Amino acid sequence: MTTDAPQRAAEFIRSRLGDSRPRTAIVLGSGLGELANQVTNATTIPYSGIPGFPEPTVIGHSGNLIAGSLGGKPVILQSGRFHLYEGHDPSTVVLPIRVFAELGVSNFIVTNAAGGINRTLKPPTLMLITDHINLMWKSPLSGEVFDGEPRFPDMSAPYDPGLRAIAREVALETGIHLGEGVYVGVLGPSYETPAEIRMFDRMGADAVGMSTVPETIVANARGIKVLGISSITNPAAGTTNEPLNHDEVLEAGRDIAKNLGRLIEGVLEKKG
């Protein structure tokens, strides 16, 4: 992918948005697309029309950018993300984040469906991401340096402490149970083995998934504040005797989507 791809995609999106200037971008994980229906005054832009955007191939991911208002604030939602396990190169996976930066987005809320490693995270529940471990074995910053990105960005606080504090406050006020923990990102697409989960547990991970880490790295490189929320949709392999399947992940994601929507809307309202 050429380094001017984000600019070309951003120009196309601006032509569709007119005077709208979203300050917050939100990525919806598997089974969490219901939040898109809560956006008011929405403009929907199919990926098929955006330069450089491929079509998602995973069930539970649509394929639209949706701009409008949520919690009374201008937002742009990525309904359907790109994954490394689909065969995309890292620069394609994070193209939307670089486009959001070109559009002037300053806050990024990333959501995902994840397996619970920490046994106190009983699915379905929400987990505030405090940090992550990259076991995808790839970095979206490798190769040519994109405009506006340092070669060696700081990652000492990848998930913004201020946004996390607001999320905790909203959860307390609304009665939403919100766990906290470290997310480990793996390549996938197979679910993890029990031995791998035991290893992740010893490494300090509380939840595991197949996304989020590349987007967060690039958002930090571009100076965008990140709030990460995992929907714990299933117990990780080996923590119970039950087999894992994607249909159950989607169903659990839909069950918890209402609380996720309330939490995100509350954060947007409080942030001002």
C-alpha positions as CSV (number, residue, x, y, z in Angstrom):
1,M,0.0,0.0,0.0
2,T,1.3,3.4,-0.9
3,T,1.8,6.0,1.8
4,D,-0.7,8.4,0.1
5,A,-3.6,5.8,0.4
6,P,-5.0,7.4,3.7
7,Q,-5.1,10.8,2.1
8,R,-6.9,9.5,-1.0
9,A,-9.5,7.6,1.1
10,A,-10.0,10.6,3.4
11,E,-10.6,12.9,0.5
12,F,-13.4,10.6,-0.8
13,I,-15.0,10.4,2.7
14,R,-14.9,14.2,3.1
15,S,-16.8,14.5,-0.1
16,R,-19.6,12.4,1.4
17,L,-19.6,14.0,4.8
18,G,-19.8,17.6,3.7
19,D,-19.4,19.9,6.8
20,S,-19.5,17.1,9.3
21,R,-16.2,16.9,11.3
22,P,-16.3,13.8,13.6
23,R,-13.9,14.0,16.5
24,T,-14.4,10.5,17.8
25,A,-14.0,7.2,15.8
26,I,-15.4,3.9,17.0
27,V,-14.6,0.5,15.7
28,L,-17.2,-2.2,16.3
29,G,-16.1,-5.8,17.0
30,S,-17.8,-9.1,16.2
31,G,-21.5,-9.1,17.1
32,L,-21.4,-5.5,18.2
33,G,-22.8,-3.8,15.1
34,E,-26.1,-2.9,16.8
35,L,-24.5,0.3,18.1
36,A,-24.5,1.6,14.6
37,N,-28.3,1.7,14.7
38,Q,-28.2,4.2,17.5
39,V,-26.4,6.8,15.4
40,T,-28.7,9.7,14.5
41,N,-28.5,11.9,11.3
42,A,-26.5,9.1,9.9
43,T,-24.5,9.1,6.6
44,T,-23.5,5.5,5.5
45,I,-20.5,5.0,3.3
46,P,-20.0,1.5,2.0
47,Y,-16.5,0.2,2.0
48,S,-16.9,-0.8,-1.7
49,G,-16.8,2.9,-2.6
50,I,-13.8,3.9,-0.5
51,P,-10.4,3.8,-2.2
52,G,-8.2,1.0,-0.7
53,F,-10.9,-0.4,1.6
54,P,-11.6,-4.2,1.1
55,E,-14.8,-5.9,1.9
56,P,-14.9,-7.7,5.3
57,T,-15.2,-11.5,5.0
58,V,-16.1,-12.3,8.6
59,I,-19.6,-13.0,9.8
60,G,-20.7,-10.3,12.2
61,H,-18.8,-7.5,10.4
62,S,-20.8,-5.5,7.9
63,G,-18.7,-3.1,5.7
64,N,-19.7,0.5,6.2
65,L,-18.5,3.7,7.7
66,I,-21.3,5.5,9.5
67,A,-21.1,9.2,10.4
68,G,-23.6,11.0,12.5
69,S,-24.3,11.8,16.2
70,L,-24.0,9.5,19.2
71,G,-24.4,10.7,22.8
72,G,-24.9,14.2,21.3
73,K,-21.4,14.2,19.8
74,P,-20.2,13.8,16.1
75,V,-18.8,10.4,15.5
76,I,-17.7,8.1,12.7
77,L,-18.2,4.3,13.2
78,Q,-16.3,1.5,11.5
79,S,-18.8,-1.3,11.2
80,G,-16.7,-4.2,10.1
81,R,-12.9,-4.3,10.5
82,F,-10.1,-5.9,8.6
83,H,-8.1,-8.7,10.2
84,L,-4.6,-10.1,9.6
85,Y,-6.0,-13.6,9.5
86,E,-8.1,-12.7,6.5
87,G,-4.8,-12.4,4.6
88,H,-4.6,-8.6,4.7
89,D,-1.2,-7.0,5.2
90,P,-0.8,-4.8,8.3
91,S,-1.1,-1.5,6.4
92,T,-4.5,-2.5,5.1
93,V,-5.7,-3.6,8.6
94,V,-4.9,-0.1,10.0
95,L,-5.9,1.9,6.9
96,P,-9.1,3.2,8.6
97,I,-7.2,4.5,11.6
98,R,-4.8,6.5,9.3
99,V,-7.9,7.8,7.5
100,F,-9.5,8.8,10.8
101,A,-6.3,10.7,11.6
102,E,-6.5,12.5,8.2
103,L,-10.1,13.4,9.1
104,G,-9.0,15.1,12.3
105,V,-10.2,12.5,14.7
106,S,-8.7,13.0,18.2
107,N,-10.3,10.1,20.1
108,F,-10.6,6.5,19.2
109,I,-12.9,3.9,20.9
110,V,-11.9,0.4,19.9
111,T,-14.1,-2.6,20.8
112,N,-13.8,-6.3,20.3
113,A,-15.2,-9.7,21.2
114,A,-12.7,-11.6,23.4
115,G,-12.2,-14.8,25.3
116,G,-12.0,-14.4,29.1
117,I,-8.7,-15.8,30.5
118,N,-9.2,-14.3,34.0
119,R,-11.9,-16.4,35.6
120,T,-13.4,-13.4,37.3
121,L,-14.5,-12.1,33.9
122,K,-17.7,-14.1,33.5
123,P,-19.2,-13.8,30.0
124,P,-21.0,-11.9,28.8
125,T,-19.4,-8.9,30.5
126,L,-17.3,-5.8,29.5
127,M,-13.6,-5.3,30.2
128,L,-11.8,-2.0,30.1
129,I,-8.5,-2.6,28.4
130,T,-5.6,-1.3,30.5
131,D,-2.7,-2.5,28.3
132,H,-2.0,-5.1,25.6
133,I,0.4,-7.8,24.6
134,N,1.2,-8.1,20.9
135,L,1.5,-11.8,19.9
136,M,0.5,-11.2,16.3
137,W,4.2,-11.3,15.4
138,K,3.6,-8.3,13.1
139,S,3.7,-4.5,13.5
140,P,1.6,-2.1,11.4
141,L,4.5,0.4,11.6
142,S,7.1,-1.9,9.9
143,G,8.3,-0.8,6.5
144,E,8.0,2.7,5.1
145,V,7.2,5.5,7.6
146,F,3.8,7.1,6.9
147,D,3.4,10.9,7.2
148,G,2.8,12.1,10.7
149,E,4.1,8.9,12.4
150,P,7.4,8.7,14.2
151,R,9.6,5.7,13.5
152,F,9.6,4.7,17.2
153,P,6.4,5.9,18.9
154,D,6.0,5.7,22.7
155,M,3.7,2.9,23.9
156,S,4.0,3.4,27.7
157,A,0.2,4.3,28.0
158,P,-1.5,2.9,24.9
159,Y,-5.0,3.2,26.4
160,D,-5.6,6.7,27.6
161,P,-5.8,7.0,31.4
162,G,-8.2,9.9,31.2
163,L,-10.7,8.1,29.0
164,R,-10.5,5.1,31.2
165,A,-11.3,7.2,34.2
166,I,-14.4,8.6,32.4
167,A,-15.5,5.0,31.5
168,R,-15.2,3.9,35.1
169,E,-17.3,6.8,36.2
170,V,-20.0,6.1,33.6
171,A,-20.1,2.4,34.6
172,L,-20.5,3.3,38.2
173,E,-23.3,5.8,37.6
174,T,-25.2,3.4,35.2
175,G,-24.7,0.2,37.1
176,I,-22.8,-1.5,34.3
177,H,-20.3,-4.1,35.5
178,L,-17.0,-3.2,34.0
179,G,-13.9,-5.3,34.6
180,E,-10.4,-4.3,33.7
181,G,-7.5,-6.1,32.3
182,V,-4.8,-6.8,29.8
183,Y,-5.7,-7.9,26.3
184,V,-3.5,-10.2,24.3
185,G,-3.7,-10.0,20.5
186,V,-3.1,-13.2,18.5
187,L,-3.1,-13.8,14.8
188,G,-5.8,-16.5,14.6
189,P,-8.1,-17.5,13.0
190,S,-8.2,-20.7,15.1
191,Y,-9.2,-20.4,18.7
192,E,-6.3,-20.9,21.2
193,T,-5.3,-24.2,22.7
194,P,-5.6,-24.7,26.5
195,A,-1.8,-24.7,26.7
196,E,-1.6,-21.4,24.9
197,I,-4.2,-19.9,27.3
198,R,-2.2,-21.2,30.3
199,M,0.9,-19.4,28.8
200,F,-1.1,-16.2,28.3
201,D,-2.3,-16.3,31.9
202,R,1.2,-16.6,33.2
203,M,2.2,-13.7,31.0
204,G,-0.4,-11.5,32.7
205,A,-3.2,-11.5,30.1
206,D,-6.8,-11.3,31.1
207,A,-8.5,-11.7,27.7
208,V,-7.5,-12.8,24.2
209,G,-8.7,-11.8,20.8
210,M,-7.6,-11.4,17.1
211,S,-7.8,-7.6,16.6
212,T,-7.4,-4.2,18.3
213,V,-3.6,-4.2,18.8
214,P,-2.6,-3.0,15.3
215,E,-5.2,-0.2,15.4
216,T,-4.1,0.9,18.9
217,I,-0.5,1.0,17.8
218,V,-1.2,3.3,14.9
219,A,-3.6,5.5,16.8
220,N,-0.8,6.1,19.4
221,A,1.7,6.8,16.6
222,R,-0.7,9.5,15.3
223,G,-1.4,11.1,18.7
224,I,-5.0,9.8,18.9
225,K,-6.2,9.0,22.4
226,V,-7.5,5.4,22.7
227,L,-10.2,3.8,24.8
228,G,-10.4,0.0,24.5
229,I,-13.3,-2.1,25.6
230,S,-13.5,-5.9,25.2
231,S,-16.8,-7.7,25.3
232,I,-16.0,-11.0,27.0
233,T,-18.2,-13.3,25.0
234,N,-16.8,-16.7,25.9
235,P,-14.4,-18.3,28.4
236,A,-11.0,-19.0,26.8
237,A,-10.1,-22.6,25.9
238,G,-9.4,-24.9,28.8
239,T,-11.1,-22.7,31.4
240,T,-14.2,-24.8,30.9
241,N,-15.0,-28.1,29.3
242,E,-17.1,-26.4,26.5
243,P,-16.0,-26.2,22.9
244,L,-15.8,-22.7,21.3
245,N,-17.6,-21.5,18.2
246,H,-18.1,-18.2,16.4
247,D,-21.9,-18.3,16.5
248,E,-21.9,-18.2,20.3
249,V,-19.4,-15.3,20.2
250,L,-21.9,-13.3,18.0
251,E,-24.8,-14.2,20.2
252,A,-23.0,-13.1,23.4
253,G,-21.9,-9.9,21.6
254,R,-25.5,-9.1,20.8
255,D,-26.5,-9.7,24.4
256,I,-24.0,-7.3,25.7
257,A,-24.3,-4.7,23.0
258,K,-26.9,-2.6,24.9
259,N,-24.5,-2.1,27.9
260,L,-21.7,-1.3,25.5
261,G,-23.8,1.3,23.8
262,R,-24.8,2.9,27.1
263,L,-21.2,3.0,28.2
264,I,-19.9,4.6,25.0
265,E,-22.7,7.1,24.9
266,G,-22.0,8.0,28.5
267,V,-18.3,8.5,27.8
268,L,-19.1,10.7,24.8
269,E,-21.5,12.9,26.9
270,K,-19.1,13.3,29.8
271,K,-16.0,14.0,27.7
272,G,-17.7,17.1,26.3
